[in-house]
Amino acid sequence: SVKRHAALGHVVCCYWATLRMERGAKEKNQHLYKPYSNGMTFQSLLSEPEFEMADIMSFCRRGVESIVDDEVTKRFSAEELESWNLLTRSNYNFRHISLRLSVLWGLGLLIRYSFLLPLRITLAATGIGLLVVLTTIVGFLPSGRLRTYLSEKIHMMCYRICVRALTAIITYHNSENKPKNGGICVANHTTPIDVIILANDGCYSMVGQVHGGLIGVVQRAMVKSSPHIWFERSEVKDRHLVAKMLSNHVADKTNHPILIFPEGTCINNTSVMMFKKGSFEIGCTVYPVAIKYDPRFGDAFWNSGKFGMVSYLLRMMSSWAIVCSVWYLPPVNREEGEDAVQFANRVKAAIARQGGLVDLLW
């Protein structure tokens, strides 16, 4: 709000100052040429000036640019880099700098697309194929320790194959705080691969909406061997039904911790935005996790408005690597007299502080 008022005030003040300068120049019968940063100049005041709407458009444009470029809008575009990372993404369009650098970029392009990309696609197909086939087979076994043991091993193996398909280099910190059964794990959300980044180090029960296509096939196979929570579109809007299903899941201490991303959308690895309070109303232990990616080797952020899932994964697999750090924070519980919103904000602040992210209230 302050930024918007400042921008509009800037428009009014600039136009008022321009009129005063023109009036003073006319009284002295002098010529006034006022250069503008965009190359515009004011007309000579030998003739009587007339107001036109176009006179203020340049100032209005500056004001609108300040309003649009706010703290929230910038969080849904790729993180800005200080320097070019030899990929196609940078702050500026690629420009010829030197012959040596251009040759180096060309060699990198050849390696990434002719060697790394086919290898990574093969690994990803292998991991997904094994996950679907093996979880379906395990689903025919009776419930018991054997089925649980095999399901955990299959999930871990397949997730780790998929992580290697992205050449993900992950550093896990404070493993003593890893989520335990009967709790909820909440983390900031940058990309859909946050799931396999965390599942590479432990087993989780997933929560999400039922999908079609390949994702739907994977969902149906996963739920056959281990308890996951998939909602229909109509059920997602029923908060009480969702809360009841989550409560029933965490009440069984043999179930894996639920993995939830309370932001509900992907943010560009610079900030943490408002957490939805639903997962903080359950009344169980919450295990916060902070995830921070290094954008120098590959951009993990998924701009879903610009890229589809397939094109996004191809961009990921054709980058150099996905480098990230994961911090397991100490488990927390809802304090006496603290409502769900306050609890969610406290957890969000801890995640932002540990990951070096901006804590936004939006």
C-alpha positions as CSV (number, residue, x, y, z in Angstrom):
1,S,0.0,0.0,0.0
2,V,2.8,2.4,0.9
3,K,4.6,1.6,-2.4
4,R,1.5,2.2,-4.4
5,H,0.8,5.6,-2.7
6,A,4.5,6.6,-3.2
7,A,4.3,5.7,-6.9
8,L,1.1,7.7,-7.5
9,G,2.6,10.6,-5.5
10,H,5.7,10.4,-7.8
11,V,3.4,10.9,-10.8
12,V,1.6,13.9,-9.4
13,C,4.8,15.7,-8.1
14,C,6.7,15.2,-11.3
15,Y,3.9,16.7,-13.4
16,W,3.4,19.6,-11.0
17,A,7.1,20.4,-11.0
18,T,7.1,20.3,-14.8
19,L,4.3,22.9,-15.0
20,R,6.1,25.2,-12.5
21,M,9.3,25.0,-14.6
22,E,7.4,25.8,-17.8
23,R,5.6,28.7,-16.1
24,G,8.9,30.2,-14.8
25,A,10.6,29.8,-18.2
26,K,7.7,31.5,-20.0
27,E,7.9,34.5,-17.6
28,K,11.5,35.0,-18.4
29,N,10.8,34.4,-22.1
30,Q,13.5,31.7,-22.3
31,H,13.7,28.5,-24.1
32,L,13.4,25.4,-21.9
33,Y,14.4,22.0,-23.1
34,K,13.9,19.3,-20.4
35,P,15.5,16.0,-21.3
36,Y,13.8,12.9,-20.0
37,S,15.5,9.6,-19.3
38,N,13.7,7.9,-22.2
39,G,15.0,10.5,-24.7
40,M,11.8,12.8,-24.6
41,T,12.1,16.6,-24.6
42,F,9.6,19.3,-23.7
43,Q,8.6,21.7,-26.4
44,S,9.9,25.3,-26.5
45,L,7.7,27.6,-24.5
46,L,7.8,30.4,-27.1
47,S,4.3,29.4,-27.9
48,E,1.5,29.0,-25.4
49,P,1.7,25.5,-23.9
50,E,-1.5,23.3,-24.1
51,F,-2.2,20.4,-21.8
52,E,-2.6,17.0,-23.5
53,M,-3.2,13.6,-21.8
54,A,-0.1,12.3,-23.5
55,D,2.0,14.7,-21.4
56,I,1.6,12.6,-18.2
57,M,1.8,9.2,-19.8
58,S,5.5,8.7,-19.3
59,F,5.1,9.5,-15.5
60,C,2.1,7.2,-15.3
61,R,4.0,4.4,-16.9
62,R,6.8,4.8,-14.3
63,G,4.2,4.7,-11.5
64,V,2.5,1.6,-12.9
65,E,5.9,-0.2,-13.3
66,S,6.6,0.5,-9.6
67,I,3.3,-1.0,-8.6
68,V,3.6,-4.1,-10.8
69,D,7.1,-4.9,-9.7
70,D,6.1,-5.6,-6.1
71,E,7.3,-8.1,-3.6
72,V,4.7,-10.7,-4.5
73,T,4.8,-10.7,-8.4
74,K,8.6,-11.1,-8.4
75,R,8.3,-14.4,-6.5
76,F,6.6,-16.1,-9.5
77,S,9.4,-15.6,-12.0
78,A,12.8,-17.2,-12.2
79,E,15.3,-16.1,-9.6
80,E,17.7,-13.4,-10.9
81,L,21.4,-14.4,-11.2
82,E,24.3,-12.2,-10.7
83,S,26.2,-13.7,-13.6
84,W,25.5,-16.1,-16.6
85,N,25.7,-19.8,-15.7
86,L,26.5,-21.2,-19.2
87,L,22.9,-22.2,-19.6
88,T,20.2,-20.5,-21.7
89,R,18.8,-18.8,-18.6
90,S,20.4,-15.5,-17.3
91,N,19.4,-12.0,-16.3
92,Y,20.0,-10.8,-19.8
93,N,19.8,-12.4,-23.3
94,F,22.9,-14.1,-24.4
95,R,25.4,-11.8,-26.0
96,H,28.7,-12.5,-27.6
97,I,31.4,-11.8,-25.0
98,S,34.4,-13.7,-26.4
99,L,35.2,-16.5,-28.8
100,R,36.5,-18.6,-26.0
101,L,33.4,-18.3,-23.9
102,S,31.2,-19.0,-27.0
103,V,33.1,-22.2,-27.8
104,L,32.8,-23.3,-24.1
105,W,29.1,-22.7,-24.2
106,G,28.8,-24.7,-27.4
107,L,30.7,-27.6,-26.0
108,G,28.5,-27.5,-22.9
109,L,25.4,-27.5,-25.0
110,L,26.6,-30.6,-26.9
111,I,27.4,-32.5,-23.7
112,R,24.1,-31.6,-22.0
113,Y,21.9,-32.5,-24.9
114,S,23.7,-35.3,-26.6
115,F,25.0,-37.2,-23.5
116,L,23.4,-36.1,-20.2
117,L,19.9,-35.7,-21.4
118,P,19.4,-39.2,-23.0
119,L,21.1,-40.8,-20.0
120,R,18.8,-38.9,-17.6
121,I,15.7,-39.7,-19.5
122,T,16.6,-43.4,-19.4
123,L,17.2,-43.3,-15.7
124,A,13.9,-41.4,-15.1
125,A,11.9,-43.9,-17.2
126,T,13.6,-46.8,-15.3
127,G,12.8,-45.4,-11.9
128,I,9.1,-44.6,-12.7
129,G,8.6,-48.0,-14.4
130,L,10.0,-49.9,-11.5
131,L,7.9,-47.9,-9.1
132,V,4.7,-48.7,-10.9
133,V,5.4,-52.4,-11.5
134,L,6.9,-53.3,-8.1
135,T,4.4,-51.4,-6.0
136,T,1.6,-53.1,-7.9
137,I,3.1,-56.5,-7.2
138,V,3.6,-55.7,-3.5
139,G,0.0,-54.5,-3.3
140,F,-1.1,-58.1,-3.7
141,L,0.6,-59.2,-0.5
142,P,-1.4,-59.2,2.8
143,S,-1.0,-56.3,5.1
144,G,1.9,-56.9,7.6
145,R,5.5,-56.3,8.3
146,L,6.8,-57.9,5.1
147,R,4.6,-55.7,2.9
148,T,5.6,-52.6,4.8
149,Y,9.3,-53.5,4.6
150,L,9.2,-54.2,0.9
151,S,7.2,-51.1,0.2
152,E,9.7,-48.9,2.0
153,K,12.7,-50.4,0.1
154,I,11.0,-50.1,-3.3
155,H,10.0,-46.5,-2.7
156,M,13.5,-45.5,-1.6
157,M,15.2,-47.4,-4.5
158,C,12.9,-45.8,-7.1
159,Y,13.1,-42.3,-5.7
160,R,16.9,-42.5,-5.6
161,I,17.0,-43.6,-9.2
162,C,14.8,-40.6,-10.1
163,V,17.1,-38.3,-8.1
164,R,20.0,-39.5,-10.1
165,A,18.1,-38.8,-13.3
166,L,18.3,-35.1,-12.3
167,T,21.9,-35.3,-11.2
168,A,20.7,-34.0,-7.8
169,I,23.4,-33.2,-5.3
170,I,21.7,-33.0,-2.0
171,T,23.1,-32.1,1.4
172,Y,21.0,-33.1,4.4
173,H,21.5,-31.2,7.7
174,N,20.4,-32.2,11.3
175,S,19.2,-35.7,10.5
176,E,18.4,-36.2,14.1
177,N,15.3,-34.1,13.5
178,K,14.0,-36.2,10.6
179,P,10.1,-36.6,10.6
180,K,8.8,-39.6,12.5
181,N,5.7,-41.7,12.1
182,G,2.4,-40.1,13.3
183,G,3.5,-36.6,12.5
184,I,3.2,-34.0,9.6
185,C,6.2,-32.8,7.7
186,V,5.8,-29.3,6.2
187,A,8.3,-27.6,3.8
188,N,8.6,-24.6,1.6
189,H,7.7,-25.4,-2.1
190,T,9.9,-24.5,-5.1
191,T,9.3,-27.4,-7.5
192,P,7.4,-30.7,-7.8
193,I,10.7,-32.5,-7.3
194,D,10.7,-31.4,-3.7
195,V,8.9,-34.7,-3.1
196,I,11.7,-36.9,-4.4
197,I,14.3,-34.7,-2.8
198,L,12.8,-35.4,0.6
199,A,11.7,-39.0,-0.2
200,N,15.3,-39.8,-1.2
201,D,16.2,-39.6,2.6
202,G,13.1,-41.2,4.1
203,C,9.6,-42.6,3.5
204,Y,6.6,-40.3,3.5
205,S,2.8,-40.6,2.9
206,M,1.9,-38.2,0.1
207,V,-1.2,-35.9,0.1
208,G,-2.6,-34.5,-3.1
209,Q,-5.3,-34.3,-5.7
210,V,-6.1,-37.2,-8.0
211,H,-4.6,-36.7,-11.5
212,G,-5.0,-38.4,-14.8
213,G,-2.3,-39.6,-17.3
214,L,1.1,-40.8,-16.2
215,I,0.8,-39.1,-12.8
216,G,-2.5,-40.9,-12.2
217,V,-0.9,-44.2,-13.0
218,V,1.9,-43.6,-10.5
219,Q,-0.6,-42.5,-7.8
220,R,-2.8,-45.6,-8.2
221,A,0.3,-47.9,-8.0
222,M,1.7,-46.1,-4.9
223,V,-1.5,-46.3,-2.9
224,K,-1.7,-50.1,-3.4
225,S,1.5,-50.8,-1.4
226,S,1.4,-47.9,1.2
227,P,-1.1,-45.5,2.7
228,H,-1.3,-42.2,0.7
229,I,-4.1,-39.7,0.7
230,W,-5.4,-38.7,-2.7
231,F,-8.4,-36.4,-3.0
232,E,-11.0,-35.9,-5.7
233,R,-11.5,-32.4,-6.9
234,S,-14.9,-32.1,-5.1
235,E,-13.3,-33.4,-1.9
236,V,-10.5,-30.9,-1.8
237,K,-13.0,-28.1,-1.1
238,D,-14.4,-29.9,1.9
239,R,-12.0,-28.7,4.6
240,H,-13.6,-30.9,7.3
241,L,-13.3,-34.0,5.3
242,V,-9.6,-33.3,4.5
243,A,-8.9,-32.6,8.2
244,K,-10.6,-35.8,9.3
245,M,-8.6,-37.9,6.8
246,L,-5.4,-36.3,8.0
247,S,-6.3,-36.8,11.6
248,N,-7.1,-40.5,11.1
249,H,-3.8,-41.0,9.3
250,V,-1.6,-39.5,12.0
251,A,-3.5,-41.3,14.7
252,D,-2.0,-44.6,13.4
253,K,1.6,-44.5,14.6
254,T,2.5,-47.2,12.0
255,N,1.9,-44.8,9.1
256,H,4.7,-42.7,7.7
257,P,4.7,-39.0,8.3
258,I,2.5,-37.0,5.9
259,L,4.4,-34.7,3.6
260,I,2.6,-31.3,3.0
261,F,3.6,-28.1,1.2
262,P,1.3,-25.5,3.0
263,E,2.1,-22.7,0.5
264,G,0.0,-24.6,-2.1
265,T,2.1,-23.3,-5.1
266,C,5.7,-23.1,-6.2
267,I,7.7,-20.0,-5.2
268,N,11.0,-19.1,-6.9
269,N,13.5,-20.2,-4.2
270,T,13.8,-16.7,-2.7
271,S,10.9,-16.5,-0.3
272,V,8.3,-18.3,1.8
273,M,4.8,-17.1,1.3
274,M,1.7,-17.6,3.5
275,F,1.0,-21.1,4.8
276,K,-2.5,-22.4,4.7
277,K,-3.7,-23.2,8.2
278,G,-5.4,-26.5,7.4
279,S,-2.5,-28.8,8.2
280,F,-1.8,-26.9,11.5
281,E,-5.3,-27.6,12.9
282,I,-4.7,-31.4,13.2
283,G,-3.2,-31.3,16.7
284,C,-0.1,-33.4,16.1
285,T,3.6,-32.9,16.0
286,V,4.9,-30.8,13.1
287,Y,8.3,-31.4,11.6
288,P,9.5,-28.3,9.6
289,V,11.9,-28.7,6.7
290,A,13.7,-25.9,4.8
291,I,14.8,-26.5,1.2
292,K,17.1,-24.2,-0.6
293,Y,18.4,-24.7,-4.2
294,D,21.6,-23.3,-5.7
295,P,20.5,-21.7,-9.0
296,R,24.1,-21.5,-10.4
297,F,23.9,-25.1,-11.8
298,G,20.2,-25.3,-12.8
299,D,17.0,-23.5,-12.1
300,A,14.7,-25.8,-10.1
301,F,11.7,-23.4,-9.9
302,W,8.6,-24.5,-11.9
303,N,6.8,-21.6,-13.5
304,S,3.6,-23.5,-14.2
305,G,2.1,-20.5,-16.1
306,K,5.0,-20.6,-18.6
307,F,6.1,-24.3,-18.8
308,G,4.1,-27.5,-18.9
309,M,5.3,-30.4,-16.8
310,V,7.1,-32.2,-19.7
311,S,9.0,-29.1,-20.9
312,Y,9.9,-28.2,-17.4
313,L,11.4,-31.7,-16.7
314,L,13.3,-31.5,-20.0
315,R,14.8,-28.1,-18.9
316,M,15.8,-29.7,-15.6
317,M,17.4,-32.7,-17.2
318,S,19.3,-30.6,-19.7
319,S,20.8,-28.4,-17.0
320,W,24.2,-29.2,-15.4
321,A,22.9,-30.4,-12.0
322,I,20.3,-29.7,-9.3
323,V,22.1,-28.7,-6.2
324,C,20.2,-28.1,-2.9
325,S,20.5,-28.2,0.8
326,V,17.8,-29.6,3.2
327,W,17.6,-28.7,6.8
328,Y,15.5,-30.7,9.3
329,L,14.3,-28.4,12.0
330,P,13.4,-29.4,15.5
331,P,9.8,-30.7,15.8
332,V,7.2,-28.2,17.1
333,N,3.8,-28.5,18.7
334,R,0.9,-26.0,19.0
335,E,1.3,-23.9,22.1
336,E,-1.4,-23.2,24.6
337,G,-3.6,-20.3,23.4
338,E,-2.1,-20.3,20.0
339,D,-4.5,-20.6,17.0
340,A,-3.7,-22.4,13.8
341,V,-2.8,-19.2,11.9
342,Q,-0.2,-18.1,14.6
343,F,1.2,-21.7,14.6
344,A,1.6,-21.7,10.8
345,N,3.3,-18.3,10.9
346,R,5.7,-19.4,13.6
347,V,6.7,-22.5,11.6
348,K,7.0,-20.5,8.4
349,A,9.3,-17.9,10.0
350,A,11.5,-20.7,11.3
351,I,11.8,-22.3,7.8
352,A,12.5,-18.9,6.2
353,R,15.2,-18.1,8.8
354,Q,17.0,-21.4,8.4
355,G,16.9,-21.4,4.6
356,G,17.9,-17.8,4.2
357,L,14.6,-17.0,2.5
358,V,12.4,-13.9,2.7
359,D,9.4,-14.3,5.1
360,L,6.4,-12.9,3.3
361,L,2.9,-12.4,4.9
362,W,1.1,-12.6,1.5
